[in-house]
């Protein structure tokens, strides 16, 4: 039976590659695009085929699937018809454990994101994980396929990563690609690293049960209650510093996950978070947080005016005390940033997100910005370092010319061989408001022009607030 299923899977892959087959009936329950007749002859983007053999892709359980990625190298075309174009470079192919991922990106978008783990063998045999390098990204077995939908520029996550990469210890890598599921074209995706522990990601040794080994490493996340959480002993606060008593900050265990933590490790990381928050509340935080890492994270969230910033997907980690006892931050989940939200004033360029709890609370938001950021920004020493760091950013990759060049470069990649156009054929949304767009662009060029204008206004406002003056 297993041999027969493998043969069917490989046969479907061959048919999809050779004929550009569109198995509409096979993908009808897997959230296909509006237009399932889009064809791809060639692309400058890697071509990713996933075969599920008609199985339903689920959110809470992984299924066996097969993946094949064609990538002939930067500057070279990748061809969908591998019979007419033999000898193309297969960047990776093999079994994967596949599921849907995301919260708002899953619930509010018909274009669904995916998470997959690379395997030595399919789940119905052993499902043993296999670490692989994909598209120039370091070896690991945990990957994401982001599905830009409400972000019609399709670049907001990658833009945030590129802005943050020169400054932060770890920033995820991602690559644009074009995705097929059971032979059906699903559009432009971003194949990305997941923020996780590993040699080529957050290189944290797993914690032990005593001594120095007990103190690290841990990856945690400020997030919602869709997984087991630890509740902060501190409330969020208003812009004036008053506690919001009926809201709490929740922490999820990311690595090790909750089920893999021993009781000693669980007690340690909870106590250390308590100590860190107590220190922040009392203004003596230097022992517990890497101040520059927190500043870099804040500047990323504020430049993007990210309505989910700080309070959702707020990933932070800790190494062993002998290496570095302080918590550090990681940038993640920026698809609603850079003016791409008509809620919680996300479209504005003239407010601070870290001060937005009053607005969020009044609009019924459950998850608010942790009190950390209000306390930090009220500290003159932190505020001075924040201003100095912003000046460093502005003199480097956040000079306006360089920032706009980054946007133009990402846009050029999407336009060069028609990937953006094919995506809009599969998902025709130009001129259509989708949640939570504030600006409704008429086409891709209009969207990019709006993004650049928004960035221009946001930078000018932050310059004024942080006392930065150009020499112009």
N, C-alpha and C positions, 0 to 999 in steps of 0.2 A: 504493500500500500504506500509506504513512504517513497519507494523508488518511483512509483507511478506518479505521485504528486510532484516530485522533483522534476520528472520528465515533462509534465504538463506545464509547470512553472517556466522551465527553460524554453519550451516550445512557444508559449505565449510571448516571452521576451523576444525570441527570434522573429515571430510574426510582426510584433509591434515595430521592431527596428527595421525590418526589411520592407514592410508594406505601409508603414505609417498607419496601422490599423486603428480604428476608433470603435472600441467595444462598448457602445453606449449602454447596452443593456447590462453590462457587467459593472459599470460604475454608477448606475443610476441612483444607488443608495449611498454612494460615497461622495456626496456633495459636489457633483460635477459643475463646471462653469455654465453660464447661460448658453454659450455657443460652443458645442463640442466638435465642430467641424474645422477648427483652426489647424492649418498644416504648417509644418516647419521644414524648410529645405535645408537651411544652414543658419548658424548663429555664431556670433563672437562669444556668447556665454556658454559655459558648460551645459551639456544636455544630460538631464537626470531622468532615468526611467525607473519606476517602481512597479513591480508586479505583485498583486495580492490575489490573483486568480479568482476574482469576483467576491472575495471575502469582505465582510463589513469591517471597516477601520473604526476602532472604538477609542473612547477617551480614557476609560479607566482600566483598560486591559490591553496589553500588547499582543499583536498577532504576528505570525511568521510572514515575511515578505522577502522579495529579492530586489536588489538595486543594481543598476549599472550606470556609470557616469563616464561620458565621453568628453574628454578635454585634451585638445591637441596643443595647448600652450597659448600663452598670451599673444595676441596679434594674429592668430591663425583661426580659421573657420572650423566649426564642428558640424558634422553632417548627420541628419536624422536617418538617411538611407545608408546603412552600413554595407549594403550589398553593392551599390553603385560606387561607394567610397570605402573600399576595404583598407585595412591597415591603420585605421585611426587609433589614437591612444586611449586605452581604457584606464582612466585614472583609478577607478576602483569598481569591482563588482563582487557581489556575494550576498549572503543571507543577512537579514536584519530583523530585529524585533520592533514593530511599528505601532504607534498609537497617535491619536490627536493630542495636542497640547494647548496651553493658553487658558486665560480666563475671559476677559473682554474680547480678546482677539479670536477666541473660539465662539463665544455666545453671541456676539454682535456682528459676525461676518460670515457670509456664505462661503468665502474662500478660507478654508481651514488650514491652520498650521499643524505641523507634525513634529514628533520626537522619534528618533530611532536609535537603536543600539546595534552596532555591527557584531555579527556572530560568526563563529566557526562552523556551526551547523544550525539548522532550523530548530525552532522551539519544540516541534513534535519529536525531535530526536534527543538532543541534549541542551541546545540553546546556550552553549558556552560562549561567553563574550570574547571578542577579538579586537584588539587595539590596532587601528589602521590610521595612516595619514591620508587625508582627503584634500584635494585641491590646494596643496601646499601648506595646509594646516597640520600641526603636530599630531602624533599618534594618540588616539584615544578611542573609546568605544561609545561615547555619548554625544549625540549630535542633534541639532534642531534644523527644521525647515520652516523659517518664518514666511508668512503669507501676507505681504503688504496689500492691503485692501483700502481701509479708510485713509491710510497714508498713500495718496495717489502719486506722490513723488517717488515712492518705493525706496527711498534712501535714508529716511530719518534715523533708523538704528545705525546704519553704517556711518552716517555723518557724525553721529555722537561718538562712535568708537574712534574714528579718525581724529577728531578733535582731542579726545582724551588720551590717545595712545602715547604721545611723547611724555606725558606727565605722570601717569599712574603705573603702579607696579604690575598689574595685570589688567588687560582689556581684551575682551573676546575678539576673535577674528571672524569674518564672514565673507561670503562670495555670492554675487548674483548668479543665478542659474535659471534655466527653463525646465519645468517639471512636467512629466507625463505619468499618469497612473493608469495601469492596464491599457496603455496605448492612447489614452485620451490626453490632449494638451490641457494642462491646468494653469499655465501662465508663468510669470516671473516670480521666483521665490528667492530667499536668501538662505543659503546653506551655511550654518553658523556653528561655531563652538558653543557649548553650553557652559555656563559658569559652574565649574565643578573642580574637584581636586584631581591632580594627576601631574605627571612629570612635565607635560607641555601646557598645563593650565595653571591652576593654583597649586604649586608644588609644595603641598603640606603633608608631612608624614602623619599617618593616622595616630590618634591619641592612645596612650597606654592607660593603665589603671593606677599608677602611683608615681611619685616623684615628678621630675621634669616632664616625663612622657605624658603625664595626665594633663598637662597645661596646654597641649596643642597636638595637631591642629584641628580647628573647628571652622565650619562655614555655616553661618546663620543668615536669616532673612527676616526683615520687617515685612509683614504681609498680612493677608486676610486669614480667615479661619477655615480654609478648604483643606487643611491638613492639621495634624496634631501640633499644638502650639504651647509656648510658655508665655504667660501673661506678665507684662511689666508691672512693677509695683508703683510706677509713676503715671500720672495722667498726661495727656497732651495739654497744651496751654494755649491761651489766646495770644494775640499780638502784644497785649499789654502784660502777659505773663501770668494771668489768672488760670488756675486749673480748670479743666473741663472734666468734671467728676464722673459723668456717665459715659465716658469713652475710655478705652484702654488700648495700649500698644501690644501687638501680638508678634511673637518671634517663632518662626518655623525652623526646624532642624534640617539642614540640607546635606551636610557631610561631616561626620557620619549621620545618616538619617535616624529618625527616632528609634526605629526597631533595632538598629545596630549599636546604639549607645548602651554601655553598661551603667549600672546605678552610680558608680563612682564618677564616671564621665558626665552623666546627667546632672548630678549634684554640683560638679565643678563648674560646668559652663553656665548653669543657672546662677550660681553664686557670683561668678565673675561678671556676668551681665548686670546683676544687682549692684555689685561694687562699682562698675563703670558708670551706671546711671546715677548712683548716689554721688559719685565724684563730680559728674557733670552738673548735677543739681547744686553742688556746693562750690563750683568754680575751681576745682582742683583736679582737672581731668588729664594732665600731662602724662601721668603714669599709665593711663588706660587707653588712650586713643592716639593714633598717628595723626597729628594735627594737619600736616600737609596733605595726607590722603583724604581726610574729611573736607579740607578746603577744595581740593581738586574735584571731589564728588559734588560738592555744593555748586561750584562754578559750572559743572556740566549740567546739573539739574536746572540751575537758574538761567544759563544761556538758552537752554531749550524751553524754559518756562513750562516744565513738564508737570502736568496736573496729577500724574501718578507719582511724582518724585518724592523721595524720602519715606513715603507711607506704604507703598506697594513695591514689591520686587527690590526692596532695599537691602542688597546683599552686603554682608560684612564678615570678616574672617579674622582668625587669630592663630599665630604660630606658637611654638613652644616658647616658654619664658626665656630659655637660654639663648634663643635666636632673636626674638622680638616679642615682648609681652603685650604690645598694643594692638587694638583692633584697627583694621583698615577697611576701606570701602571699595566696591566694584560697581561700575556703570553697567546698567542693563535696562532694557524695555523702554525705548524712547519713541515708539510709534505715534504717540499722542502729543509729542513735543513740537516745538518750533511752530506754534500757532495753529496746530491741527486739532483744536478742540473748541466747541461752542459752549462748553460747560465749565463751571468753576473759573470763569474768566481766562481760560487757557489761551484764547486768541490774543489777549492783550500783550503789549510789550513794556508796560510801565508799572508792574507790580512785582513783588517778591513772592515766589511760591512758598518759601518757608514761613511766611507770615499769613498764610491763607486759611488757617484753621477757623477763624470767625466765619468766613464765607462758607467754608465746607460744612461746618456744623449747622449753620442756618439753612443750608440746602439739604440737610438730612444725611450727609455722608457719615458712614459708620467708621471708616478708617481714616484717622487724621495724622498729621505730621507729628512725629515724636518731639517731645519738649527739647530734645538735645539741641536743635538748631537755633531755637530762640535763645537758649542760654549761651550758646557759643557766640552768637552774633552780638549779644549784649556785653561780651567781654572785650575791652579795648585792645588787648594784645592779639586776640584772635582776629578782630576786625582789621587791625593794622596788617597782619600777615595776609589776610584775604585780599586787601587792596594791592599789596606788593605782588602777590601771585597773579592777580588779574593783569597788572602791568607787564609781567613776564609773558603771559599768554598773548597779550596784544602786540608785543614786540616780536612774536614768533608765529606760530601757526594760526593765531587768531588776528593777525593783521587782516584788514578787510579784504585786501587783494587776494591774499592766500586763502582765506575762507571761501570767497566767491569762486576762486579757481577750483577748490575742492568740490563744491557743489556742481560746477560746470563739468568737471571731469567725471563725476559719478553719473550725471545726466547723459554725457556723451557715450558712456559705456552702454547705457540702456537704449540709446537711439541708433547706435552705429549700424547694426544689422537688423533693425526692426523689432527687437524684443519688446520694447514698450508698446509698439503698435499691435503686435500679436496679443499681448496681455490685455489691451483695451478691446480687442475683438472678442476675446474669451469672456471678459468681464466689462461690458460697455457701461461705463459709469461717468464719462465726461458730461458735465452739465447737470449731474444728478447729485443731490445731497445724500450722503450716507453718514451714519452715526460715526463720530460726532463732529463732522466737518463744520467749520465756521465759514471758510471761504470755499466756494464751489467753482472750480476751474473749468474752463471750456475745453481745454486740451492740455497735453503734457507741457508744452512750452509756457502756457499760462500758469500752470502749477509751479514750475520752477521759478518763473519771474516773481510770483507772489512770495515764495519761500525766501528768495534773495532779498526782496524788499522788507519782509518781516525781520530777517536777520539784521539788515542795515539799521532798522529802527530799534531793535532790541539792544544791539551793541552800543548805539549812541546813548540810550537810556542808562545802561550799565556803566558806561564811561562816566557819565555825570554823577551817578550815585557813588562810584568807587574812586572818583577823583583822578581819572586817567585823562591826560591831555596829549593828543598826537602833536607832532611837530609841523603839521600842515597849517 
